[in-house]
Amino acid sequence: MFWFKNYVQYNKKGIFILIKIFFVKSISFDNVERTELENEVLKIYKNDGTRYDFDLEEFEENDSRKLFNVINQYSS
């Protein structure tokens, strides 16, 4: 997975997101309060008030939408 610039892996418990090699985050779906997808930026809000912003500018629109839908599906 570290050979790729952008990488996403998930299961029913959480998601691992690596974007542009520099930003790596592992997020449990239990901790996700809500998500927003605006202007090629995915915003994930956690229950504790933390917010993560992922710049999806290099992603295809379909891939960005799929990532958004996966997070919403498993976090609800």
ABEGO torsion letter per residue (X at the ends): XAABABBBBBBAABBBBBBGGABBBBBBAAABABBBBBGGBBBBBBAAGBBBBBBAAABBAAAAAAAAAAAAAAAX
